[in-house]
Amino acid sequence: MTKKVVNKNKSAFEVDIKGLRELFGSVPAWRHTVELVTNVFDEFLGYVEGADSPSSCIVELTKDGNRPAQLKVQDDGGGFKDPTDIYTLFRTTEKRNDPTVAGRFNAGEKQLIAVSKEAVIKTRNYTVTFKDGVRNTTKHKDPNYHKGTTVEAVLPMVKGDFETAVEMLSNVIPPEGISYVVNGEIIARPQSKHSVSVTMPTPVLQEIDGINAMKNLQRKTKVEIFEATTPWLYELGIPVMNLEDTQFKYSLNVHQKIPLSMSRDLVARNYIMKLIGLVNESSALDGVMLVDEEDQGANFEKESMSYIKDTNALSKIHNTVRPNSMLYSSNTSANIQAQMDGNDIVQRGTYDQETLKRLTDNNIAQSTNVAYGNFVPPQVTPQSEPNVVQSCPNCGFKLN
């Protein structure tokens, strides 16, 4: 006879710190440091009514020779309401209801702790330490024992990872109104070239068939455009991914949640192409051209153009990138004649069929066949040979 065993553990799951470290250890070290900054910015932007908002975020990241790096992130906000949030993975959070803050996974500081040699978090009247896979929590009598939240961690970093982390922390774009300091240097917001409002998908917590789940909604949001040596996609000031492969010349800071992976570095290509297309469209309508002739054949050109629906913007962008051009046709002689008249030929595959249709239907561009299909080159009439009279060299008699 088998005896029934009842498991009375409160939690349905347990987390193995070693396994967590193996999973998140491959994430670039700088992302773990920036995650803590994201938490402070979210608290500043406000997702809980009545919560104390931080006025500063101070980051110190140092490394002495071959020793591990020392990280300290401090803010003067309201701190953790519930200390168990510090070590509870994926707990539900009000951040998921608010598209204007970045947080949703409730895993950032846990990932940092998992890859750290040791860490301590000080918030309100709690001090929570982590070392050798063991957590210790100390509750202090004074409810304001700690002002705000301070996170300290010892991180294994080689020199290159450390230098990259400092660089990426310095590349963060802080919200207006908060003091952001990295290793004693105040990081100011860069001057944007332009900003637009576009409608893009953003993940928000919703009820679906009786279950709360994150689902993308279409929402209008502000996007800041920055000139950059190396262009990046930002989510609320936090670097997400490098845009160099797109060959777009500007960094874009989206002021709402971006649909991205839990590693926070993967975004669907169609999202990026739509974003570039809509940013180009809105900027062109504002009289700000972000593209020029150097962008002919750029990796973003074809896909991003498919999202440009406004006729005026389409005309401005096409004629700026490809001035004096005509669309390729199968009429070889028409192509040749168009080029002889000083036109460039927009080759097949440059645009998709819908974009080509918008260009032709709105008389923005035409194919060479339309322009030269019935062209009849002028006929050259051969001139008759002149009547040359020859004479005999001896007697002078004229020969016909």
Residue pairs with C-beta under 8 A, 6 or more apart in sequence:
15 89
17 114
17 133
18 133
20 110
20 111
20 114
21 114
21 115
24 32
24 111
24 114
24 115
25 114
25 115
27 111
27 115
27 263
28 161
28 164
28 265
29 69
29 115
29 155
29 157
29 161
29 162
29 164
29 165
30 161
30 164
30 165
30 167
30 168
30 169
31 263
31 264
31 265
32 108
32 111
32 112
32 115
32 155
33 59
33 61
33 71
33 73
33 112
33 155
33 165
33 168
33 169
34 168
34 169
34 172
34 238
34 239
35 108
35 109
35 111
35 112
35 264
36 59
36 71
36 73
36 108
36 109
36 112
36 151
37 57
37 59
37 73
37 169
37 172
37 180
37 238
38 102
38 103
38 108
38 236
38 238
39 103
39 108
39 109
40 54
40 57
40 73
40 75
40 77
40 149
40 178
41 57
41 101
41 102
41 174
41 175
41 178
41 236
41 237
41 238
42 95
42 101
42 102
42 103
43 51
43 53
43 54
43 75
43 77
43 78
44 53
44 54
44 55
44 57
44 77
44 175
44 177
44 178
45 100
45 101
45 175
45 236
46 53
46 101
47 94
47 95
47 97
47 98
47 100
47 101
47 103
48 94
51 77
51 78
52 77
52 78
53 77
53 78
54 75
54 76
54 77
54 78
54 148
54 178
55 76
55 178
55 179
56 75
56 76
56 178
56 179
56 180
56 181
57 73
57 74
57 75
57 174
57 178
57 179
57 180
57 181
58 72
58 73
58 74
58 75
58 179
58 181
59 71
59 72
59 73
59 74
59 169
59 180
59 181
59 182
59 183
60 70
60 71
60 72
60 73
60 183
61 69
61 70
61 71
61 72
61 162
61 165
61 166
61 169
61 182
61 183
62 69
62 70
62 183
63 69
63 70
63 157
63 159
63 162
68 117
68 154
68 155
68 156
68 157
69 154
69 155
69 156
69 157
69 162
69 165
70 152
70 153
70 154
70 155
71 151
71 152
71 153
71 154
71 155
72 150
72 151
72 152
73 150
73 151
74 148
74 149
74 150
74 151
75 148
75 149
75 150
76 147
76 148
77 148
77 149
78 148
79 123
79 124
79 146
79 148
79 149
80 86
80 121
80 123
80 124
80 126
80 149
83 123
83 124
83 126
83 128
83 137
83 139
84 91
85 91
85 106
86 109
86 121
86 123
86 126
86 128
87 110
87 113
87 128
87 130
87 135
88 106
89 106
89 107
89 110
90 105
90 106
90 107
91 106
92 106
92 212
93 103
93 104
93 106
95 101
95 102
95 103
95 104
95 106
96 103
96 104
96 204
96 205
96 214
97 204
97 205
98 204
99 202
99 203
99 204
99 217
99 219
99 221
99 256
99 257
100 236
100 255
100 256
100 257
101 236
101 257
102 235
102 236
102 238
102 257
104 203
104 214
104 257
105 262
107 262
109 121
109 151
112 119
112 151
112 153
112 155
113 119
113 130
113 153
115 155
115 156
116 130
116 153
116 154
116 155
117 131
117 154
117 155
117 156
118 129
118 130
118 131
118 132
118 153
118 154
119 129
119 130
119 131
119 151
119 152
119 153
119 154
120 127
120 128
120 129
120 130
120 151
120 152
120 153
121 127
121 128
121 149
121 150
121 151
121 152
122 128
122 146
122 149
122 150
122 151
122 152
123 146
123 148
123 149
123 150
124 143
124 144
124 145
124 146
125 139
125 140
125 141
125 142
125 143
125 144
125 145
125 146
126 137
126 138
126 139
126 140
126 145
126 146
127 137
127 138
127 140
127 145
127 146
128 135
128 136
128 137
128 138
129 135
129 136
129 138
140 146
157 165
166 182
166 183
168 239
169 182
170 182
170 185
170 187
171 232
171 239
172 180
172 187
172 237
172 238
172 239
173 189
173 190
173 224
173 226
173 234
173 237
173 253
174 180
174 187
174 189
174 237
175 236
175 237
176 189
179 186
180 186
180 187
181 187
190 226
191 226
192 224
192 225
192 226
192 253
193 225
193 226
193 227
193 250
193 288
193 290
194 225
194 283
194 286
194 288
194 290
195 222
195 223
195 224
195 225
196 222
196 223
196 225
196 278
196 279
196 282
196 283
196 286
197 220
197 221
197 222
197 223
197 282
198 220
198 221
198 223
198 275
198 278
198 279
198 282
199 218
199 219
199 220
199 221
199 278
200 218
200 219
200 221
200 223
200 254
200 256
200 271
200 274
200 275
200 278
201 216
201 217
201 218
201 219
201 259
201 271
202 216
202 217
202 218
202 219
202 221
202 256
202 257
202 258
202 259
203 214
203 215
203 216
203 217
203 257
203 259
204 214
204 215
204 216
204 217
204 219
204 257
205 212
205 213
205 214
205 215
206 212
206 213
206 214
206 215
206 217
207 213
208 215
216 259
219 256
221 254
221 255
221 256
222 255
223 252
223 253
223 254
223 255
223 275
223 279
224 252
224 253
224 255
225 250
225 251
225 252
225 279
225 283
225 290
226 250
226 251
226 252
226 253
227 249
227 250
227 251
228 249
228 250
228 251
230 242
230 244
231 242
231 243
231 244
231 246
231 248
231 249
231 250
231 251
231 252
232 239
232 240
232 241
232 242
232 243
232 251
232 252
233 239
233 240
233 241
233 242
233 243
233 251
233 252
233 254
233 258
233 267
233 272
233 275
234 240
234 251
234 252
234 253
234 254
235 253
235 254
235 257
235 258
235 260
236 253
236 254
236 255
236 256
236 257
237 253
238 264
240 258
240 260
240 264
240 265
240 267
241 265
241 266
241 267
243 251
243 252
243 272
245 299
246 272
246 273
246 276
246 298
246 299
246 300
247 295
247 298
247 299
247 300
248 276
248 298
248 300
249 290
249 295
250 290
252 275
252 276
252 279
254 275
258 267
258 271
259 267
259 268
259 271
260 266
260 267
261 267
269 303
270 303
272 300
273 300
273 303
273 304
273 306
273 307
274 304
274 307
276 300
276 304
277 303
277 304
277 305
277 306
277 307
277 308
278 307
278 308
279 290
280 290
280 291
280 304
280 308
280 313
280 317
281 307
281 308
281 309
281 310
281 313
281 314
281 317
282 313
283 289
283 290
284 290
284 312
284 313
284 316
284 317
285 310
285 312
285 313
289 316
289 317
289 320
291 317
291 320
291 321
292 320
292 321
293 320
293 321
293 322
293 323
295 301
295 321
296 321
296 322
297 350
301 321
301 350
302 349
302 350
302 351
302 352
302 355
303 352
305 314
305 317
305 318
305 351
305 352
305 355
306 351
306 352
306 354
306 355
308 314
308 317
308 355
309 358
311 358
311 362
311 364
314 355
314 358
314 359
314 362
314 364
315 362
315 364
318 359
318 364
318 365
319 364
322 344
322 346
324 342
324 343
324 344
325 343
325 344
325 345
325 346
325 365
326 338
326 343
326 344
326 345
326 346
326 365
326 366
326 367
326 368
326 371
327 345
327 346
327 356
327 359
327 360
327 365
327 366
327 367
327 368
328 335
328 345
328 346
328 347
328 348
328 367
328 368
329 335
329 367
329 368
329 369
329 370
329 373
330 369
331 368
331 369
331 372
331 373
333 372
333 375
334 367
334 368
334 369
334 371
334 372
334 373
334 375
335 345
335 368
337 368
337 372
337 375
337 377
338 345
338 368
338 371
338 372
339 345
343 368
345 368
346 365
351 359
358 364
359 365
360 366
360 367
360 370
389 398
389 399
389 400
390 398
390 399
391 397
391 398
391 399
392 398
392 399
